[in-house]
Amino acid sequence: MTVNAPTKDQLKQWDQEDKLNWTRGEFEIPDARKCGAKVDGDAVYFCGNSLGLLNKRAREHMMEELDVWSKTAVTGHFKHLYGRPWKHLADPMLPTIAKLLGAKESECAHSSTLTTNMHTLLTTWYAPTPKRWKIVIERGAFPSDWYAAKSHPGLHRNVLSEEQVENAIIGIEPRAGEELLRTEDILKVLEDNKDEIALVWLPMVQYYTGQKLDIPPLVKKTHEIGALFGLDMAHGIGNVKMHLDDWGVDFAVWCTYKYLNSGPGGTGGFFIREGLSDNGRRLAGWWGVNPKTRFDMTEEFDPTPGAQGYMHSNTGVLGSIPLLATLELIDKVGFDNLRDKADRLTGALDALLRQSKYYIPADKIPKDGEDTKLGFHIITPELPYRGTQLSLFIHPGTKGIMPRVFEKMVDRGLVGDERFPYVIRLSPVALYNTFEEVGRAAAIVEEALAEVEAEGLGK
C-alpha cells in the first residue's frame, strides 16, 4: 500500500500530534560524530533492526544491579534491594514476552542466545529416521541459522547414510530474477518432499529483505505432512505482531538486542508449544529444575513445567536486566500503538524514497549485464508483508557502489546498516525515531547518491 509522500510541514505536524512522541525521551540518542559522521548533533539512528538504543531506565537498572552485587553479593539471588531477586530474574519479563509472541508464559523461557537455543531445540526435536530426515530452511537464511541447521544431520550418522547427511538440507530460495520468497513455492517444496521432511525452519521476518512471511499456511502444511515447524523470530519479536499459539508453531527462538533494546549480546529466549513431547531427548541442566526444588541439589531431575524446564545454566543478570526497561515501556504504551506508529514511519519513508530521482521502479530494474545507472530499488515488500525495515538495493551492483553510498550517508549522520554486496537497510523504530527524522533520512539518501554521482561511478 503506497501512500503519498508527506511534506516537511506534515512530518513536523505528525510529530506534534503523535501520542507516543514522549517515548523518544526515554532513550539515549547516539552522537553523530561519535558514530563517524562529519556533522554535529544527534545521529539519525535507523539501525534498530541490528542493535536497539539504550533505554535510560535500563542504565538505572544496570546500576541498581551493580549496587546489589556490591552491597549484598550472593544474597542478591534471594533478597534483592530493588525487589528483583536473581533467582526469579525472568519473572517480571515473561508476561510481556508472552504477549508479544501470542503465547502462554509457560511456553516461554528467557535464556542464553539465539543460536545456542536453536541448537537446544534441534537436538531435542530433530530426530531423523532413514525415511524422514530432511530439514527445510531458506538458502538466504542468516548464516548462523544455516550453519546450525546444516550441522545437525551429521550428528545422526548412526541412523543416516553419508548420502543422506549430505542431502539433508532443502534450501528454498526466491524464483530466478526475484528477491522475495513466495508462499506457494514453499508449500510446493513441502508437498514435493512430504514423506522425507522432518523439520521446517523459517524466519518470521527475513533479515536481508525485511520480508514478513505468511506463517499460518506454512505451519498448517508442515503439520499435514507430519513434520515439525520452528521459527526464527530475531527480526520479529518487538517488531511485528505474532500469534504463535493460534498459528500452531512448535518451537521458536529470538534475540532481544534489536527491537527490545537489551544491549549487545543481550540474553535471548525460546518458545516450546505446550504439550509438545520430547520423547526423552531433553538436554537437562540445573536451571531447568523446578524452582521449588532447585536448591535442594538432588540427583533426580525435576523439570520446571513448560519451556523453562529446558533451560540449562542460570541466566546472566547483566545481560538480561536492560530488557526489563523496554518491556515495561511497551506495556505502558501498548504494542498495537507502537505497531501502528511503526507502519506510519516506515510508510512515510517508503513514500519519500520513491520520490527520489534515483529511485528505480519495479519495471525499470536492470537485468544482469545492464546495470549501469546509479540508483536504488526497494526489495522489502509493502504491507502487510513487512515490519520496521526497508532494504535498498543499490545500483550499479558490480562496481562497489553501495559502500560508497553508505559512507556518504554516515558522513551526514544517518546510521543504517550495510549488507554486502548491494543492500543498505534502514529501520525507523517507533520507540525512539520521529517523522522529521524520516524526512531527514530520505534527504540524506538523496544527497549521498548525488555526491557519488558527482565523483563518478568509476572512482
Disulfide bonds with the S-S distance in Angstrom:
none
